[in-house]
């Protein structure tokens, strides 16, 4: 008892440990996005989740209506992403570089390199004009071109360093936009419209219903994602509009009183004239960029709203299809229940039919077979309703044929064994045979089985036992049998006689041999002829049917054993007649 409790406790602890380990590693199978490396300046990341969701959902569209909505969703998400790139690129171009640090040093280096490149280009242009008449200018021209190539390489290296340090957001965003445009120019091949639909059977409808539920869940998640993006863009729009109109009154409020208009004075004119025109120009350009960003936000909000509506319409189509599939699924379930009810009713009817049968045991067997047959037919019908007919019919028929061959092997061998038994060296009704150690007379040779009327021990009586023994005919091919009727049912029989004490045993044994030989002379001659006629085609040696006598010692004295030829059906009568002649001989 203690060992059983310990093993039960050990299995329980192992199960709890497995469940705890599975819970702790629940997030290990998911694929997480690789985080982007941090940069020296704050990087502007473009949210591409809407386009990724649209591309992921596009292959799920089956019908033409769904494919149209999927294409609309991809177009809206791509347009919103293009607007986001434009706003980010404009903001990155207007951003001021830092006043100190590695990025500022790289910017100074780039500016200096650009100045040198401009000077190199001017010098090359000047030397190109002089090289036509001056050989010295030609050599200086080659040197200037080499210097220009060196400065251009230095500029490219500095720009790459700036990008690597995160100081050139415009270049990074431009590269991302180019990658996005290249991906959009090579879209995946369009999925053909599905016209066949799912399987009309119960299993196919159930699978379609589950698949449509999963697709609807993905569409709902994409719609919520688009709605969340709309809300975020609206908040950005409100914040940017508040920056552009800091003193704007809220809706419904009374307009603020205008300041009193004073006459223009020379002080105001001087102030306006003293304002830096460059700063004014930069401020106006910044305001223009913000206005453009505000307008782009409005268009992005419209795109995300239309995207959410497209997903909602797509989800409505999926819901309609799912309701139709559910309707068909309920019809198939009703058919399955109807088949089960029919089987139950037929079973009850069969029980009532066999209730008043005259033979109760026979009625029980028939009722059982009938009910099992009906239940098997009902189960087969339900399986056909659920899974349908097999698609690989030739393969299934081949496997079924092979299985039936293995199962019915004995019947097949017995059938071909019947042809062997019907041959020239086979069996016939009335033959005396021995099959699998059972001897008897053949009373029936059927297509599949052989029936014997069993005989007792042939060496003693050979009387019938009254039992009918059946054998499958396969023994003619796989086993062996003995036919004693091949040579008119001749066989060797034997009798044993104990000699009385006194007298000459050899003389007595010789007289017994003469008596047996005289009594069986006719049978021995006929047996020799029959044996010669039956074995002539095989070329065997000559057969002798004369009796043989053997004198051997025993506990009670000497014993004479005599073997002689006789017919199988008459061996008991022959042995009795021989004893009748031998007993008086022993008394003499």
C-alpha positions in Angstrom: 0.0 0.0 0.0 2.8 2.4 0.9 4.6 1.7 -2.4 1.4 2.4 -4.4 0.9 5.7 -2.5 4.5 6.7 -3.2 4.2 6.0 -6.9 0.9 7.9 -7.0 2.4 10.8 -5.2 5.4 10.8 -7.5 3.2 10.9 -10.6 1.2 13.7 -9.1 4.3 15.8 -8.4 5.6 15.1 -11.9 2.4 16.2 -13.4 2.3 19.4 -11.4 6.0 20.1 -12.4 5.1 19.6 -16.1 2.1 22.0 -15.8 4.3 24.6 -14.0 7.0 24.3 -16.6 4.5 24.6 -19.4 3.0 27.8 -17.7 6.5 29.4 -17.3 7.4 28.7 -20.9 4.0 29.8 -22.3 5.6 32.7 -24.3 8.6 30.8 -25.6 6.9 29.6 -28.8 5.9 33.0 -30.1 8.0 34.9 -32.6 8.8 38.3 -31.2 9.8 41.2 -33.4 13.5 42.1 -33.3 13.9 45.4 -31.7 15.7 48.1 -33.7 19.0 49.4 -32.4 19.0 52.6 -30.4 20.5 55.7 -32.0 22.0 58.8 -30.7 19.0 60.9 -31.6 15.4 60.0 -31.3 14.5 58.0 -34.3 11.1 58.4 -36.1 9.5 54.9 -36.5 6.8 54.6 -39.2 3.9 52.4 -38.0 3.3 49.8 -40.8 1.1 47.5 -38.8 -2.1 48.4 -40.8 -0.5 47.4 -44.1 1.0 44.3 -42.6 -2.4 43.3 -41.3 -4.0 43.9 -44.7 -1.4 41.9 -46.4 -1.8 39.1 -43.9 -5.6 39.0 -44.3 -5.6 39.3 -48.1 -5.0 35.5 -48.7 -8.0 34.7 -46.6 -10.4 36.2 -49.1 -12.3 33.4 -51.0 -15.1 35.0 -52.9 -15.0 37.9 -55.3 -16.7 40.3 -52.8 -14.1 39.4 -50.2 -11.2 39.9 -52.6 -12.6 43.3 -53.5 -12.7 44.3 -49.9 -9.2 42.9 -49.3 -7.8 44.9 -52.2 -9.6 48.0 -50.8 -8.1 47.4 -47.4 -4.6 47.0 -48.9 -5.0 50.2 -51.0 -6.2 52.3 -48.0 -3.4 51.0 -45.7 -0.8 51.7 -48.4 -2.1 55.2 -48.9 -2.1 55.9 -45.2 1.5 54.6 -45.0 2.6 56.8 -47.9 1.1 59.9 -46.2 2.9 58.9 -43.0 6.2 58.7 -44.9 5.7 62.1 -46.4 5.0 63.7 -43.1 8.0 62.0 -41.5 10.3 62.9 -44.3 9.2 66.6 -44.2 9.7 66.7 -40.4 13.1 65.0 -40.7 14.2 67.5 -43.3 13.1 70.5 -41.1 14.6 69.1 -38.0 17.6 71.0 -36.7 20.8 69.1 -36.0 22.2 69.0 -32.5 24.5 71.8 -31.5 27.1 69.5 -30.0 28.2 65.9 -29.8 29.3 63.3 -32.3 26.4 64.1 -34.7 27.3 67.8 -34.8 30.9 66.9 -35.6 29.8 64.6 -38.4 27.6 67.4 -39.8 30.5 69.8 -39.8 32.7 67.2 -41.5 30.0 66.7 -44.1 29.7 70.4 -44.7 33.4 70.8 -45.0 33.7 67.9 -47.4 30.9 69.3 -49.6 32.7 72.6 -49.7 35.9 70.9 -50.8 33.9 68.9 -53.4 32.4 72.1 -54.8 35.9 73.7 -55.0 37.3 70.6 -56.7 34.5 70.7 -59.3 35.2 74.4 -60.0 38.9 73.7 -60.4 38.2 70.8 -62.7 36.0 73.0 -64.9 38.7 75.6 -65.1 41.5 73.1 -65.8 39.4 71.5 -68.5 39.4 74.7 -70.4 43.2 75.2 -70.0 44.1 71.6 -70.9 43.4 72.1 -74.5 46.5 74.4 -74.9 48.6 73.7 -71.8 50.2 70.3 -71.1 50.8 71.3 -67.5 47.1 71.9 -67.0 46.4 68.4 -68.2 48.5 66.8 -65.5 46.9 69.1 -62.9 43.5 68.1 -64.3 44.2 64.4 -63.5 45.3 65.3 -60.0 42.2 67.4 -59.4 40.0 64.5 -60.6 41.7 62.1 -58.2 41.3 64.6 -55.4 37.6 64.9 -56.3 37.1 61.1 -56.1 38.9 61.0 -52.8 36.6 63.8 -51.4 33.5 62.1 -52.7 34.5 58.8 -51.0 35.1 60.8 -47.8 31.7 62.4 -48.1 30.0 59.0 -48.6 31.8 57.6 -45.6 30.8 60.6 -43.4 27.2 60.3 -44.5 27.2 56.5 -43.7 28.6 57.3 -40.3 25.9 59.9 -39.8 23.2 57.4 -40.7 24.8 54.8 -38.5 24.8 57.2 -35.6 21.1 58.0 -36.2 21.8 61.6 -37.2 20.3 61.4 -40.7 16.7 60.5 -40.2 15.7 61.7 -43.6 18.0 59.2 -45.3 16.8 56.4 -43.2 13.2 57.2 -43.8 13.9 57.6 -47.5 15.4 54.1 -47.6 12.5 52.6 -45.8 10.1 54.2 -48.2 12.0 52.9 -51.2 11.9 49.4 -49.7 8.2 49.7 -49.2 7.6 50.9 -52.8 9.7 48.0 -54.1 7.6 45.5 -52.1 4.4 47.1 -53.4 5.6 46.8 -57.0 6.1 43.1 -56.6 2.8 41.9 -55.0 2.2 38.2 -54.4 0.1 36.4 -57.0 -3.6 36.8 -56.7 -5.5 33.9 -55.2 -8.0 32.3 -57.6 -11.6 32.6 -56.6 -12.8 29.5 -54.9 -15.9 28.1 -56.7 -16.0 24.6 -55.3 -16.4 25.6 -51.7 -15.9 23.4 -48.7 -17.0 19.8 -48.5 -20.8 19.5 -48.4 -20.5 16.7 -45.7 -20.7 17.1 -42.0 -17.0 17.0 -41.3 -16.3 19.6 -44.1 -19.1 21.9 -42.9 -17.8 21.7 -39.3 -14.3 22.5 -40.4 -15.6 25.4 -42.6 -17.6 26.8 -39.6 -14.5 26.7 -37.4 -12.3 28.3 -40.1 -14.8 31.1 -40.7 -14.9 31.8 -37.0 -11.1 32.1 -36.9 -11.2 34.4 -40.0 -13.8 36.6 -38.4 -11.7 36.9 -35.3 -8.8 38.1 -37.3 -10.9 40.6 -39.2 -12.3 41.9 -35.9 -8.8 42.3 -34.5 -7.8 44.2 -37.7 -10.8 46.5 -37.4 -10.0 47.3 -33.8 -6.4 48.0 -34.8 -7.6 50.4 -37.5 -10.0 52.1 -35.0 -7.2 52.5 -32.5 -5.0 54.0 -35.2 -7.8 56.5 -36.0 -8.1 57.5 -32.4 -4.4 58.1 -32.1 -4.3 60.1 -35.3 -7.2 62.2 -34.1 -5.3 63.0 -30.9 -2.2 64.0 -32.9 -4.5 66.2 -35.1 -6.0 67.9 -32.1 -2.6 68.5 -30.5 -1.1 69.9 -33.7 -4.2 72.2 -34.3 -3.8 73.5 -30.8 -0.2 74.4 -31.5 -1.2 76.2 -34.7 -4.1 78.1 -33.0 -3.1 78.5 -29.3 -5.6 81.4 -28.7 -8.5 79.9 -30.6 -11.7 79.9 -28.5 -13.5 76.6 -27.9 -16.6 75.8 -29.9 -19.7 77.9 -28.7 -17.6 80.5 -26.8 -17.9 84.2 -27.5 -15.2 85.6 -29.7 -12.5 87.5 -27.9 -12.6 91.2 -28.1 -10.2 92.7 -30.7 -7.5 94.9 -29.4 -8.0 98.6 -30.0 -6.6 99.8 -33.2 -3.9 102.4 -32.8 -2.6 104.7 -35.4 0.5 103.5 -37.2 3.5 105.0 -35.7 7.1 105.2 -36.7 8.0 102.8 -33.9 5.9 100.0 -35.4 7.4 100.5 -38.8 10.9 100.4 -37.4 10.1 97.2 -35.5 8.8 95.5 -38.6 11.8 96.6 -40.6 14.1 95.3 -38.0 12.7 91.8 -38.0 15.0 89.3 -39.4 13.7 88.3 -42.8 15.4 84.9 -42.7 13.8 84.0 -39.4 10.4 85.1 -40.7 10.9 83.0 -43.8 11.8 79.9 -41.7 8.8 80.4 -39.4 6.5 80.7 -42.3 7.9 77.5 -43.9 7.5 75.7 -40.5 3.9 76.9 -40.4 3.4 75.7 -43.9 4.9 72.3 -43.1 2.6 72.0 -40.1 -0.4 72.9 -42.2 0.6 70.2 -44.7 1.0 67.7 -41.8 -2.4 68.7 -40.5 -4.0 68.1 -43.9 -2.2 64.8 -44.2 -3.5 63.8 -40.8 -7.0 64.5 -42.0 -6.5 62.2 -45.0 -4.9 59.5 -42.9 -7.8 59.6 -40.5 -10.2 59.2 -43.4 -8.1 56.2 -44.7 -8.1 54.5 -41.3 -11.9 55.1 -40.9 -12.6 53.7 -44.4 -10.2 50.8 -43.6 -12.2 50.0 -40.4 -15.4 50.1 -42.5 -13.9 47.7 -45.1 -13.0 45.3 -42.3 -16.5 45.6 -40.9 -18.1 44.9 -44.3 -15.8 41.9 -44.8 -16.7 40.6 -41.3 -20.4 40.9 -42.2 -19.8 38.8 -45.3 -18.0 36.2 -43.2 -20.8 36.2 -40.6 -23.4 35.6 -43.4 -21.4 32.7 -44.8 -21.0 31.3 -41.3 -24.7 31.4 -40.7 -25.3 29.6 -43.9 -22.7 26.9 -43.0 -24.3 26.6 -39.5 -27.6 26.0 -41.2 -26.2 23.3 -43.3 -24.4 21.9 -40.3 -27.6 21.6 -38.4 -29.3 19.9 -41.3 -26.5 17.2 -41.4 -26.8 16.8 -37.7 -30.5 16.3 -38.0 -29.8 13.6 -40.6 -27.4 11.8 -38.3 -29.9 11.9 -35.5 -32.6 10.7 -37.9 -30.4 7.7 -38.8 -29.8 6.9 -35.2 -33.5 7.1 -34.4 -34.3 4.9 -37.4 -31.8 2.3 -36.1 -33.4 2.3 -32.7 -36.9 1.9 -34.1 -35.9 -0.9 -36.4 -34.1 -2.7 -33.4 -37.3 -2.5 -31.4 -39.4 -3.8 -34.3 -37.0 -6.8 -34.7 -37.2 -7.6 -31.0 -41.0 -7.7 -31.3 -40.9 -9.8 -34.4 -38.8 -12.6 -32.9 -40.5 -12.5 -29.5 -43.1 -15.2 -30.4 -40.7 -17.5 -32.3 -41.2 -21.2 -31.6 -37.5 -21.9 -31.0 -36.2 -19.4 -28.3 -32.5 -20.2 -29.0 -32.9 -19.8 -32.8 -34.9 -16.6 -32.3 -32.2 -15.2 -30.1 -29.5 -15.9 -32.7 -31.6 -14.4 -35.5 -32.6 -11.4 -33.5 -28.9 -10.8 -32.5 -27.7 -11.1 -36.1 -30.5 -8.8 -37.4 -29.9 -6.1 -34.8 -26.1 -6.2 -35.4 -26.6 -5.9 -39.1 -28.9 -2.9 -38.7 -26.6 -1.2 -36.3 -23.6 -1.8 -38.7 -25.6 -0.4 -41.6 -26.5 2.7 -39.5 -22.9 3.2 -38.4 -21.8 3.0 -42.0 -24.4 5.5 -43.1 -23.4 7.9 -40.3 -19.7 7.6 -41.3 -20.6 8.3 -44.9 -22.6 11.4 -43.8 -19.7 12.7 -41.7 -16.7 11.9 -43.8 -18.2 11.0 -47.2 -17.2 8.2 -49.6 -13.4 7.6 -49.7 -11.6 9.6 -52.3 -8.9 7.0 -53.0 -11.3 4.3 -54.1 -8.8 2.0 -56.0 -6.3 2.1 -53.2 -9.0 1.3 -50.6 -10.4 -1.5 -52.7 -6.9 -2.9 -53.1 -6.3 -2.8 -49.4 -9.7 -4.3 -48.7 -9.0 -7.1 -51.2 -5.7 -7.8 -49.5 -7.3 -7.9 -46.1 -10.1 -10.2 -47.3 -7.5 -12.5 -48.8 -5.7 -12.8 -45.5 -9.0 -13.3 -43.5 -10.4 -15.8 -46.0 -7.2 -17.6 -46.6 -8.5 -20.9 -45.2 -11.7 -20.8 -47.3 -9.7 -20.0 -50.5 -7.2 -22.8 -49.8 -10.2 -25.1 -49.1 -11.8 -24.2 -52.4 -8.7 -25.0 -54.4 -8.2 -28.2 -52.3 -11.6 -29.4 -53.6 -10.2 -29.4 -57.1 -7.2 -31.5 -55.9 -9.6 -34.0 -54.2 -11.6 -34.3 -57.4 -8.6 -35.3 -59.3 -7.5 -38.8 -60.3 -5.6 -39.4 -57.1 -8.1 -37.7 -54.8 -10.9 -39.1 -52.7 -14.3 -40.5 -53.5 -17.4 -41.2 -51.4 -17.0 -44.6 -49.7 -13.2 -44.5 -49.5 -11.5 -45.5 -46.3 -9.1 -42.7 -45.4 -7.2 -41.2 -42.5 -7.0 -37.4 -42.2 -5.1 -35.6 -39.4 -5.0 -38.8 -37.4 -8.8 -39.5 -37.7 -9.8 -42.5 -39.8 -13.2 -43.3 -41.3 -15.3 -43.7 -44.4 -15.8 -40.7 -46.7 -19.5 -39.8 -46.8 -19.4 -36.3 -48.3 -16.9 -34.2 -50.3 -18.2 -30.6 -50.4 -16.9 -27.5 -52.1 -15.1 -26.5 -48.8 -15.1 -29.5 -46.5 -14.9 -33.3 -46.4 -17.1 -35.3 -44.0 -16.0 -38.7 -42.6 -18.0 -41.3 -40.7 -15.4 -42.0 -38.0 -14.3 -45.6 -37.4 -12.8 -47.0 -34.2 -9.2 -48.4 -33.8 -8.7 -50.4 -37.0 -6.3 -52.8 -35.4 -8.9 -53.9 -32.9 -12.5 -53.7 -34.2 -12.9 -51.0 -36.9 -16.5 -50.4 -36.0 -18.1 -47.0 -36.7 -18.3 -44.7 -33.7 -21.4 -42.9 -35.1 -19.6 -39.5 -35.1 -19.4 -37.3 -38.2 -16.0 -35.5 -38.6 -15.6 -32.5 -40.9 -12.4 -31.2 -42.3 -11.7 -28.1 -44.4 -10.4 -29.2 -47.8 -7.2 -27.3 -47.2 -5.5 -30.5 -45.9 -5.3 -31.6 -49.6 -2.8 -28.7 -50.2 -1.2 -27.9 -46.9 -1.4 -31.2 -45.1 -1.5 -34.9 -46.0 -4.0 -37.7 -45.9 -4.0 -41.5 -46.3 -6.4 -43.3 -48.7 -6.6 -47.0 -47.9 -9.0 -47.6 -50.9 -6.3 -46.9 -53.5 -5.5 -50.7 -53.8 -8.9 -52.1 -52.9 -8.5 -51.2 -49.2 -5.7 -53.7 -48.6 -3.7 -53.3 -45.3 -1.3 -55.3 -43.1 -2.9 -56.8 -40.0 -1.1 -58.5 -37.1 -2.0 -61.1 -34.5 0.1 -62.3 -31.5 0.0 -65.7 -29.9 1.7 -66.8 -26.7 3.1 -70.4 -27.1 2.4 -72.8 -24.2 5.4 -74.3 -22.3 6.8 -77.5 -23.7 7.0 -78.7 -27.2 9.1 -77.3 -30.1 8.4 -73.6 -30.5 9.9 -73.4 -34.0 7.7 -76.2 -35.2 4.6 -74.6 -33.7 5.5 -71.2 -35.2 5.9 -72.8 -38.6 2.5 -74.6 -38.3 0.9 -71.3 -37.4 2.5 -69.6 -40.4 1.3 -72.3 -42.7 -2.2 -72.0 -41.2 -2.3 -68.2 -41.8 -0.8 -68.5 -45.2 -3.4 -71.1 -46.2 -6.2 -68.9 -44.8 -5.1 -65.7 -46.5 -3.6 -67.1 -49.7 -6.4 -65.8 -51.9 -6.3 -62.3 -50.3 -2.5 -62.2 -50.6 -2.5 -63.1 -54.3 -5.2 -60.5 -55.1 -3.4 -57.9 -53.0 -0.1 -58.5 -54.9 -1.9 -58.1 -58.3 -3.7 -54.9 -57.2 -0.4 -53.4 -55.8 1.4 -54.2 -59.0 -1.3 -52.6 -61.1 -1.5 -49.5 -58.9 2.3 -49.0 -58.7 3.4 -50.0 -62.2 3.7 -46.4 -63.4 6.1 -45.5 -60.6 8.6 -48.3 -61.2 8.7 -49.6 -57.5 10.1 -52.9 -56.5 8.1 -56.1 -56.5 5.6 -56.5 -53.7 5.2 -59.7 -51.6 1.9 -60.2 -49.7 2.9 -63.5 -48.0 2.6 -63.7 -44.2 5.6 -63.1 -42.0 6.2 -64.8 -38.6 8.4 -63.5 -35.9 9.2 -65.5 -32.7 10.2 -63.4 -29.8 10.6 -63.9 -26.0 8.2 -62.4 -23.6 7.5 -62.4 -19.8 5.1 -65.4 -20.1 7.4 -67.4 -22.4 7.7 -67.3 -26.2 5.4 -65.2 -28.3 4.6 -65.6 -32.0 3.8 -62.4 -34.0 2.2 -63.0 -37.4 1.7 -60.2 -40.0 -0.6 -60.9 -43.0 -2.5 -59.0 -45.7 -6.2 -58.5 -45.6 -9.0 -56.2 -46.7 -9.6 -53.3 -44.3 -13.4 -53.8 -44.0 -12.9 -57.6 -43.4 -9.9 -57.6 -41.1 -11.8 -58.3 -37.9 -13.6 -61.3 -39.5 -10.3 -62.6 -40.9 -8.6 -62.3 -37.5 -11.4 -64.2 -35.8 -11.3 -67.0 -38.3 -7.5 -67.3 -37.8 -7.8 -67.5 -34.1 -10.4 -70.3 -34.5 -7.9 -72.3 -36.5 -4.8 -71.5 -34.3 -6.3 -72.3 -30.9 -6.9 -76.0 -31.7 -3.4 -76.1 -33.2 -2.0 -74.9 -29.8 -3.9 -77.6 -27.9 -2.3 -80.3 -30.0 
